[in-house]
Amino acid sequence: MKMFRVFLSCLGLPLIILLCSLSNRTLAAKLRAIPLSTTLASYNADIPFQPSPLPSLPPQGEGNVPPSSTHVKEKAYYVAPYGNDNNPGTWEMPWRTVQKAADTLVAGDTVYLRQGVYSERVRLQNTGEPGKEIIYMAYPGEIAVIDGEKIPLPDDLVGLFEIVDQRYIRINGLHVSNSGPYADNAAVLIVNSEYITVENSTTFNTASSGVGVWNSREIVIANNKVERAGIGGGQECITLAGSSDFEVQENLVIDCQKEGIDVKDGSFHGTIVRNVVDHPRAVGIYVDAWDKPTHDITVSRNIVFGSVESSGFTLASEMGGLLTNIRLENNLAYRNYTYGIEVSRCCSGSHPMEGIFLINNTLYRNGVDWGGGIIQDNHQAENVLVRNNIVSQNLTFQIAVAADVPAESATIDHNLIDGYRGYEDEVYGEDYLEGDAGFVDPAMLDLHLTSTSIAIDQGSQLAAPSVDFDGDLRPVGNGYDIGADEWQGKVYLPIVGKMDVFLRGLLFAIPFILLLIPTILCF
């Protein structure tokens, strides 16, 4: 018996380690989960916006960080607050003003702005060539601010940084602030130009647009932050008017006093993709023909929330221009003052539209005093398609069609209605679903689908986009999901059932029972 007790005592510790290991591995395997991304959780419309000041500038000595061939262009010039325009523009002897660079650079040249504030208006003079852009950029790791606080602009459509009649120009990493005082004074203004890129830059506190583009083509506006634009009541935060072949992508528009992003007045062949518009005063993303044909524009994978006075997305023809072939897909609109998406009859005269596609969007809790998810109130619009949208818990209605709009003008099908209100113009459409949308965490604005959402595989494949809001491929499973998210099947099912609970408790208890065995045998 003594030998048996010793044997059990010696064996007890290895058994405990082994069983604990098996227990933990079993539970870990069952509980393991790959969480869905929470792209929306960081954007909470209940949190009041706090305007940020101009970027702070840490101390910068004269030429204390020599250029490296790994991140500086070969044909490069330099501008610095301690420079002189009589200098050659080298690293050791930089120019003083950005305008000196604008007067000097030719195709293929790059100018680096060293850290500091440049109180000047800049008007570009020379153009680039194919394969030889002229580049204006902040020196890597430094903050260069072009500031107009002490530079009043004329009462006209002008910019603090102005690109007129130019080609092949790139702006990268600059901060442009305080353009004014007149309503049409923009931060960056592009007119009658082509092959222009504005990227990785910031505009702040501008009377008119942060970036305004007029009558131009082949334009890229990417990865910029536009904050407190339109404060003079002029143009929108990002404006494209009479322009074509453009990309507006991955910009953050904050606290705009006008529309957030506006494509208008004869613009065509463009995309508005992956932008976030946070608390605009007016419409978040606006496509308006005004009085010219405007067509072939895709608005995809954007977030608009917290519009102070208007809707998330609006399509309009304010002065009779024909609006055609406009796609709104995979967008998210929530907690906007009136609607998630509006097909509008604003403002006077006729408002012709044809070929309007509202597909796989998610519209959540729009409407403050009155409003809803999607409204079609333009009686002149034809061939409007409303398909595969989630309209959830919007205030007055989920989907509405104005009484004077011909029924045959719109096809409404395969939408998920979460919270039908019974409003007089509210409609279900065909092949609809009704019930809880099944969002991951709506309180935190994570509007991805859970594994049990009724939206999964219930959408129509006709005219559906090939990817979802996150860029994941559609479809997954047996069909297309409804809404902006295509559930990817990456979340493991939770452990359920009384037997599972019993077995987990037993596995947890066994090691402690084994610990007691040697003690019991000693008695």
RAGIQUI-V289333 format. One record per residue. N is the residue number from 1. RES is the residue in one small letter. SS is DSSP state (helix for helix, strand for strand, loop for the rest). PHI is phi in degrees with one decimal (NA if undefined). D_FIRST is the distance of its C-alpha to the first C-alpha in Angstrom with 1 decimal. Layout:
[[N;RES;SS;PHI;D_FIRST] [N;RES;SS;PHI;D_FIRST]]
This chain:
[[1;m;loop;NA;0.0] [2;k;helix;-63.7;3.8] [3;m;helix;-64.6;5.4] [4;f;helix;-65.5;5.0] [5;r;helix;-65.3;6.2] [6;v;helix;-63.3;8.7] [7;f;helix;-59.7;9.7] [8;l;helix;-66.0;10.5] [9;s;helix;-63.5;12.2] [10;c;helix;-69.5;14.2] [11;l;helix;-80.3;15.1] [12;g;helix;-58.6;16.0] [13;l;helix;-63.4;19.3] [14;p;helix;-59.7;20.6] [15;l;helix;-63.7;20.0] [16;i;helix;-60.0;21.8] [17;i;helix;-61.5;24.6] [18;l;helix;-64.1;25.0] [19;l;helix;-68.7;25.2] [20;c;helix;-61.8;27.5] [21;s;helix;-63.9;29.6] [22;l;helix;-62.4;29.9] [23;s;helix;-61.4;30.6] [24;n;helix;-64.3;33.3] [25;r;helix;-66.1;34.8] [26;t;helix;-65.3;35.1] [27;l;helix;-66.3;36.7] [28;a;helix;-62.1;38.9] [29;a;helix;-65.3;40.2] [30;k;helix;-75.7;41.0] [31;l;helix;-85.3;42.6] [32;r;loop;-56.3;44.5] [33;a;loop;-149.3;48.2] [34;i;loop;-99.6;51.4] [35;p;loop;-70.2;53.6] [36;l;loop;-68.0;57.2] [37;s;loop;-65.4;59.6] [38;t;loop;-117.1;61.0] [39;t;loop;-53.9;64.5] [40;l;loop;-86.4;66.1] [41;a;loop;-63.3;63.7] [42;s;loop;-80.3;65.4] [43;y;loop;-110.7;68.8] [44;n;loop;-112.3;68.8] [45;a;loop;-68.1;72.2] [46;d;loop;-79.3;71.3] [47;i;loop;-87.5;71.2] [48;p;loop;-63.7;74.8] [49;f;loop;-75.1;76.0] [50;q;loop;-114.3;76.7] [51;p;loop;-58.8;79.3] [52;s;loop;-94.3;78.2] [53;p;loop;-75.4;80.7] [54;l;loop;-59.9;81.9] [55;p;loop;-60.2;79.3] [56;s;loop;-73.5;78.9] [57;l;loop;-115.2;80.1] [58;p;loop;-66.2;78.2] [59;p;loop;-57.4;80.4] [60;q;loop;-135.7;81.9] [61;g;loop;-84.4;83.6] [62;e;loop;-74.8;86.4] [63;g;loop;61.3;85.0] [64;n;loop;-85.5;81.7] [65;v;loop;-126.2;79.7] [66;p;loop;-63.9;81.5] [67;p;loop;-66.8;81.4] [68;s;loop;-111.1;78.9] [69;s;loop;-66.0;80.0] [70;t;loop;-78.5;76.9] [71;h;loop;-137.3;78.1] [72;v;loop;-122.4;81.8] [73;k;loop;-63.3;84.5] [74;e;loop;-64.8;86.8] [75;k;loop;-96.7;90.0] [76;a;strand;-124.6;89.1] [77;y;strand;-123.9;90.9] [78;y;strand;-134.8;89.7] [79;v;strand;-125.9;90.8] [80;a;loop;-147.4;89.6] [81;p;loop;-59.6;90.8] [82;y;loop;-95.8;91.8] [83;g;loop;-83.3;93.8] [84;n;loop;-147.6;97.5] [85;d;loop;-68.9;99.3] [86;n;loop;-86.0;101.4] [87;n;loop;-74.7;98.4] [88;p;loop;-80.5;97.5] [89;g;loop;79.8;94.3] [90;t;loop;-88.5;91.9] [91;w;loop;-59.1;88.6] [92;e;loop;-75.2;90.3] [93;m;loop;-133.0;93.4] [94;p;loop;-77.0;92.5] [95;w;strand;-74.5;94.9] [96;r;loop;-96.1;95.0] [97;t;loop;-118.2;95.4] [98;v;helix;-70.1;93.9] [99;q;helix;-62.8;97.4] [100;k;helix;-58.9;98.4] [101;a;helix;-64.5;95.7] [102;a;helix;-61.8;96.9] [103;d;helix;-77.4;100.4] [104;t;helix;-107.6;99.3] [105;l;loop;-61.7;96.5] [106;v;loop;-126.1;97.3] [107;a;loop;-51.1;95.4] [108;g;loop;93.7;92.1] [109;d;loop;-87.5;91.9] [110;t;strand;-128.8;89.0] [111;v;strand;-117.2;89.4] [112;y;strand;-102.9;86.4] [113;l;strand;-91.3;86.7] [114;r;loop;-73.7;85.1] [115;q;loop;-63.2;83.5] [116;g;strand;147.6;85.7] [117;v;strand;-109.8;88.1] [118;y;strand;-114.0;91.3] [119;s;loop;-88.4;93.9] [120;e;loop;-163.2;96.0] [121;r;loop;-98.7;97.0] [122;v;strand;-115.9;96.3] [123;r;strand;-126.9;98.5] [124;l;loop;-70.3;97.7] [125;q;loop;-114.5;100.7] [126;n;loop;-121.0;99.6] [127;t;loop;-109.4;97.8] [128;g;loop;-87.9;95.2] [129;e;strand;-137.5;95.3] [130;p;loop;-54.5;93.0] [131;g;loop;78.5;90.1] [132;k;strand;-137.8;91.5] [133;e;loop;-67.0;90.5] [134;i;strand;-97.7;91.6] [135;i;strand;-117.6;88.4] [136;y;strand;-115.1;88.2] [137;m;strand;-150.5;84.7] [138;a;strand;-71.3;82.9] [139;y;loop;-62.2;81.7] [140;p;loop;-51.1;78.0] [141;g;loop;84.4;75.8] [142;e;loop;-120.5;78.9] [143;i;loop;-113.8;80.5] [144;a;strand;-116.0;84.2] [145;v;strand;-115.3;86.0] [146;i;strand;-97.7;89.4] [147;d;strand;-118.2;90.5] [148;g;loop;-107.1;93.6] [149;e;loop;-57.4;93.6] [150;k;loop;-105.1;96.7] [151;i;loop;-122.8;98.2] [152;p;loop;-65.2;99.9] [153;l;loop;-92.3;100.5] [154;p;loop;-69.0;103.6] [155;d;loop;-79.3;103.8] [156;d;loop;-163.7;103.1] [157;l;loop;-77.3;100.3] [158;v;strand;-136.1;99.1] [159;g;strand;-131.0;95.9] [160;l;strand;-69.5;94.7] [161;f;strand;-119.6;93.4] [162;e;strand;-117.4;96.0] [163;i;strand;-120.6;95.9] [164;v;strand;-125.4;99.2] [165;d;loop;56.3;100.6] [166;q;loop;-122.8;97.8] [167;r;strand;-139.2;95.7] [168;y;strand;55.1;92.3] [169;i;strand;-122.2;91.1] [170;r;strand;-128.8;87.5] [171;i;strand;-111.4;86.4] [172;n;strand;-138.1;82.8] [173;g;loop;77.9;80.9] [174;l;loop;-95.7;83.8] [175;h;strand;-111.9;84.0] [176;v;strand;-124.2;87.3] [177;s;strand;-138.9;87.9] [178;n;strand;61.5;90.6] [179;s;strand;-93.0;93.2] [180;g;loop;171.6;96.1] [181;p;loop;-95.5;97.9] [182;y;loop;-88.6;99.4] [183;a;loop;-60.1;97.7] [184;d;loop;-101.1;97.9] [185;n;strand;-89.3;96.6] [186;a;strand;-92.5;93.4] [187;a;strand;-77.7;90.9] [188;v;strand;-114.4;91.0] [189;l;strand;-120.2;93.9] [190;i;strand;-122.1;94.4] [191;v;strand;-134.5;97.8] [192;n;loop;50.4;99.4] [193;s;loop;-129.3;96.8] [194;e;strand;-149.8;94.4] [195;y;strand;57.8;91.2] [196;i;strand;-116.4;90.0] [197;t;strand;-122.6;86.4] [198;v;strand;-121.0;85.1] [199;e;strand;-142.0;81.4] [200;n;loop;55.2;78.7] [201;s;loop;-117.7;81.3] [202;t;strand;-131.6;81.6] [203;t;strand;-120.3;84.6] [204;f;strand;-148.2;84.8] [205;n;strand;61.0;87.3] [206;t;strand;-120.0;90.1] [207;a;loop;-63.1;93.1] [208;s;loop;-115.6;92.9] [209;s;loop;-65.8;90.4] [210;g;loop;-67.7;87.7] [211;v;strand;-131.4;88.5] [212;g;strand;-119.0;91.7] [213;v;strand;-125.2;92.8] [214;w;strand;-131.3;96.3] [215;n;loop;52.1;98.0] [216;s;loop;-130.8;95.6] [217;r;strand;-144.6;93.5] [218;e;strand;54.3;90.4] [219;i;strand;-115.8;88.7] [220;v;strand;-123.3;85.0] [221;i;strand;-121.6;83.7] [222;a;strand;-138.0;80.0] [223;n;loop;59.0;77.2] [224;n;loop;-107.9;79.4] [225;k;strand;-115.0;79.0] [226;v;strand;-115.2;82.1] [227;e;strand;-127.1;82.0] [228;r;strand;54.0;84.6] [229;a;strand;-97.0;87.2] [230;g;loop;72.8;90.3] [231;i;loop;-72.0;90.7] [232;g;loop;-91.1;94.5] [233;g;loop;81.7;94.5] [234;g;loop;-85.8;95.6] [235;q;loop;-88.1;93.6] [236;e;loop;-82.5;89.9] [237;c;loop;-63.8;87.0] [238;i;strand;-121.8;86.9] [239;t;strand;-119.7;90.1] [240;l;strand;-128.1;91.2] [241;a;strand;-124.0;94.8] [242;g;loop;58.3;96.8] [243;s;loop;-120.9;94.2] [244;s;strand;-140.4;92.5] [245;d;strand;52.8;89.7] [246;f;strand;-120.7;87.4] [247;e;strand;-129.8;83.7] [248;v;strand;-117.0;82.4] [249;q;strand;-141.5;78.7] [250;e;loop;56.6;75.8] [251;n;loop;-99.1;77.9] [252;l;strand;-112.9;76.9] [253;v;strand;-113.3;79.7] [254;i;strand;-126.0;79.2] [255;d;loop;54.0;81.3] [256;c;loop;-79.3;84.3] [257;q;loop;-91.9;87.4] [258;k;loop;-131.8;88.7] [259;e;loop;-65.7;87.2] [260;g;loop;-73.3;84.2] [261;i;strand;-127.1;85.1] [262;d;strand;-127.5;88.4] [263;v;strand;-111.6;89.7] [264;k;strand;-154.8;93.3] [265;d;loop;57.0;96.9] [266;g;loop;89.6;97.1] [267;s;loop;-78.0;93.8] [268;f;strand;-160.5;92.2] [269;h;strand;52.9;89.6] [270;g;strand;-150.6;86.8] [271;t;strand;-130.0;83.2] [272;i;strand;-124.9;81.5] [273;v;strand;-134.1;77.8] [274;r;loop;60.0;74.6] [275;n;loop;-100.7;76.5] [276;v;strand;-120.9;75.3] [277;v;strand;-115.4;78.0] [278;d;strand;-111.3;76.8] [279;h;loop;54.6;79.0] [280;p;loop;-71.8;82.4] [281;r;loop;-74.5;85.2] [282;a;loop;-109.1;86.7] [283;v;loop;-62.4;85.3] [284;g;loop;-69.8;82.3] [285;i;strand;-127.9;83.5] [286;y;strand;-124.0;87.0] [287;v;strand;-118.9;88.9] [288;d;strand;-131.9;92.6] [289;a;loop;-67.7;95.4] [290;w;loop;56.5;98.0] [291;d;loop;-118.2;101.3] [292;k;loop;-130.9;100.3] [293;p;loop;-57.6;98.4] [294;t;strand;-130.9;94.7] [295;h;strand;-158.9;92.3] [296;d;strand;56.6;89.2] [297;i;strand;-127.9;86.8] [298;t;strand;-111.5;83.0] [299;v;strand;-115.8;81.0] [300;s;strand;-140.1;77.3] [301;r;loop;62.9;73.9] [302;n;loop;-103.3;75.3] [303;i;strand;-120.0;74.1] [304;v;strand;-129.3;76.6] [305;f;strand;-148.1;75.6] [306;g;loop;75.1;77.2] [307;s;loop;-55.2;80.8] [308;v;loop;-74.6;82.7] [309;e;loop;-131.4;85.7] [310;s;loop;-147.3;85.3] [311;s;loop;-103.2;83.2] [312;g;loop;-73.9;80.6] [313;f;strand;-130.0;82.6] [314;t;strand;-135.7;86.2] [315;l;strand;-111.9;88.6] [316;a;strand;-149.6;92.3] [317;s;loop;-137.2;95.8] [318;e;loop;-64.0;97.5] [319;m;loop;-125.8;101.1] [320;g;loop;98.4;101.2] [321;g;loop;-69.3;99.7] [322;l;loop;-77.2;97.9] [323;l;strand;-104.7;94.1] [324;t;strand;-137.3;92.6] [325;n;strand;53.4;89.3] [326;i;strand;-113.7;86.9] [327;r;strand;-114.5;83.2] [328;l;strand;-112.5;80.7] [329;e;strand;-143.4;77.2] [330;n;loop;60.2;73.6] [331;n;loop;-97.7;74.7] [332;l;strand;-121.7;73.1] [333;a;strand;-134.1;75.2] [334;y;strand;-149.2;73.9] [335;r;loop;56.7;75.1] [336;n;loop;-90.3;78.7] [337;y;loop;-63.7;81.5] [338;t;loop;-112.3;83.1] [339;y;strand;-120.3;81.8] [340;g;strand;-74.8;79.2] [341;i;strand;-134.0;81.8] [342;e;strand;-126.5;85.5] [343;v;strand;-97.4;88.2] [344;s;loop;-101.0;91.0] [345;r;loop;-105.0;94.7] [346;c;loop;-63.2;95.5] [347;c;loop;-130.7;98.1] [348;s;loop;-145.1;101.7] [349;g;loop;75.0;103.6] [350;s;loop;-92.6;101.8] [351;h;loop;-140.7;98.2] [352;p;loop;-72.5;97.8] [353;m;strand;-141.4;94.4] [354;e;strand;-156.4;93.1] [355;g;strand;76.7;89.8] [356;i;strand;-112.1;87.3] [357;f;strand;-118.9;83.6] [358;l;strand;-113.0;80.9] [359;i;strand;-132.9;77.7] [360;n;loop;55.9;74.0] [361;n;loop;-101.0;74.4] [362;t;strand;-121.6;72.2] [363;l;strand;-120.3;74.2] [364;y;strand;-131.5;72.2] [365;r;loop;51.9;73.4] [366;n;loop;-90.4;77.0] [367;g;loop;103.0;79.7] [368;v;loop;-102.4;80.1] [369;d;loop;-91.9;83.1] [370;w;loop;-161.6;83.8] [371;g;loop;146.4;82.7] [372;g;strand;-166.4;80.2] [373;g;strand;-78.9;78.5] [374;i;strand;-129.8;81.3] [375;i;strand;-130.8;84.9] [376;q;strand;-112.7;87.8] [377;d;loop;-120.2;91.0] [378;n;loop;-103.6;93.4] [379;h;loop;-74.0;95.7] [380;q;loop;-99.9;97.1] [381;a;strand;-75.3;93.7] [382;e;strand;-126.7;93.3] [383;n;strand;55.2;90.4] [384;v;strand;-94.1;87.7] [385;l;strand;-115.0;84.2] [386;v;strand;-119.6;81.3] [387;r;strand;-142.7;78.2] [388;n;loop;62.8;74.4] [389;n;loop;-96.8;74.4] [390;i;strand;-96.5;71.9] [391;v;strand;-118.6;73.9] [392;s;strand;-129.0;71.6] [393;q;loop;54.9;72.2] [394;n;loop;-78.0;75.7] [395;l;loop;-68.8;77.8] [396;t;loop;-94.9;80.8] [397;f;strand;-158.4;80.2] [398;q;strand;-96.3;78.0] [399;i;strand;-129.5;80.8] [400;a;strand;-133.1;84.4] [401;v;strand;-126.4;87.7] [402;a;loop;-58.5;90.9] [403;a;loop;-61.5;93.2] [404;d;loop;-90.8;96.0] [405;v;loop;-88.6;93.9] [406;p;loop;-58.5;94.6] [407;a;helix;-59.9;91.6] [408;e;helix;-75.7;92.1] [409;s;helix;-75.1;91.9] [410;a;strand;-130.8;88.1] [411;t;strand;-107.2;85.3] [412;i;strand;-125.0;82.2] [413;d;strand;-154.8;79.1] [414;h;loop;56.4;75.3] [415;n;loop;-101.0;74.7] [416;l;strand;-101.7;71.9] [417;i;strand;-101.2;73.3] [418;d;strand;-117.5;70.9] [419;g;loop;109.9;72.8] [420;y;loop;-58.6;76.1] [421;r;loop;-104.8;78.5] [422;g;loop;81.7;81.4] [423;y;loop;-61.7;84.0] [424;e;loop;-59.7;87.3] [425;d;loop;-100.7;87.3] [426;e;strand;-76.6;83.6] [427;v;loop;-132.4;82.7] [428;y;loop;-94.0;79.6] [429;g;loop;81.6;81.1] [430;e;strand;-98.7;79.9] [431;d;loop;51.2;76.4] [432;y;loop;-88.2;74.8] [433;l;strand;-113.0;71.4] [434;e;strand;-133.5;70.9] [435;g;loop;150.7;67.8] [436;d;loop;-63.5;65.5] [437;a;loop;-69.1;65.8] [438;g;loop;76.6;62.1] [439;f;strand;-77.7;62.3] [440;v;strand;-62.5;59.2] [441;d;strand;-154.7;60.1] [442;p;helix;-62.2;63.7] [443;a;helix;-62.5;63.3] [444;m;helix;-100.9;62.9] [445;l;loop;60.9;65.4] [446;d;strand;-91.8;63.1] [447;l;strand;-98.1;65.0] [448;h;strand;-70.4;62.9] [449;l;strand;-87.0;61.7] [450;t;loop;-81.6;58.2] [451;s;loop;-67.2;56.6] [452;t;loop;-103.1;57.7] [453;s;loop;-62.1;61.3] [454;i;loop;-73.8;63.9] [455;a;loop;-77.2;66.1] [456;i;loop;-68.3;63.9] [457;d;loop;66.3;65.8] [458;q;loop;-105.9;68.6] [459;g;loop;-85.7;71.4] [460;s;loop;-95.0;74.3] [461;q;loop;-80.7;74.5] [462;l;loop;-69.4;78.3] [463;a;loop;69.0;79.5] [464;a;loop;-72.7;75.9] [465;p;loop;-70.0;75.1] [466;s;loop;-83.8;72.9] [467;v;strand;-131.1;70.6] [468;d;loop;-106.8;69.4] [469;f;loop;-56.0;69.6] [470;d;loop;-83.3;66.9] [471;g;loop;87.9;68.5] [472;d;loop;-75.6;65.8] [473;l;strand;-67.1;67.2] [474;r;loop;-111.2;68.2] [475;p;loop;-87.7;67.2] [476;v;strand;-119.6;63.5] [477;g;loop;90.8;62.2] [478;n;loop;-92.4;64.6] [479;g;strand;-177.8;67.4] [480;y;loop;-80.4;68.9] [481;d;loop;-80.3;67.5] [482;i;loop;-88.2;69.8] [483;g;loop;97.9;70.3] [484;a;loop;-76.0;70.1] [485;d;loop;-104.7;66.5] [486;e;loop;-101.9;65.2] [487;w;loop;-62.1;61.5] [488;q;loop;-96.3;59.7] [489;g;loop;71.6;56.5] [490;k;loop;-98.6;54.4] [491;v;loop;-99.3;52.3] [492;y;loop;-74.7;49.0] [493;l;loop;-67.5;48.6] [494;p;loop;-70.9;46.4] [495;i;loop;-75.7;43.1] [496;v;loop;-135.5;43.9] [497;g;loop;102.7;42.5] [498;k;helix;-67.2;39.9] [499;m;helix;-63.9;37.3] [500;d;helix;-59.7;37.5] [501;v;helix;-62.5;37.0] [502;f;helix;-62.1;33.9] [503;l;helix;-64.3;32.4] [504;r;helix;-64.2;33.2] [505;g;helix;-64.7;31.6] [506;l;helix;-64.8;28.4] [507;l;helix;-60.3;28.3] [508;f;helix;-68.9;28.9] [509;a;helix;-81.6;26.1] [510;i;helix;-54.2;23.2] [511;p;helix;-58.2;22.7] [512;f;helix;-72.3;22.5] [513;i;helix;-63.7;19.9] [514;l;helix;-64.0;17.7] [515;l;helix;-61.9;18.3] [516;l;helix;-81.8;16.9] [517;i;helix;-59.7;13.5] [518;p;helix;-59.4;11.8] [519;t;helix;-66.2;13.6] [520;i;helix;-63.8;12.6] [521;l;helix;-68.6;8.8] [522;c;helix;-66.3;9.7] [523;f;loop;-94.1;11.3]]
